[in-house]
Amino acid sequence: MSDGIPPFRIDIPETDLDDLRDRLRRTRWPEPEPVDGWSQGTPLGYVRELCEYWRTGPAPSTWCARRCPDMASAANPTGPAGAFRKLLMRGPN
């Protein structure tokens, strides 16, 4: 019995990923914040680390396999990941 949940796929053209990596590489960073901690927003060092991870991190083809092993098979709507997907598709009500 099919519940109508479409398969989950990550399909990002490599040219778009190359463009993102290039933009991240060319980021013009502001001066560091004058105080430590999060009192003035997200610390610059944290954002820089996150951007570096996006620029050099794993390829999108491995995202699902690494983060969502239950969803590695796109047609598998069962298990906790499948239930989460159903919640996203249908909403909480």
Beta strands, then each sheet from edge to edge (+ up, - down):
end
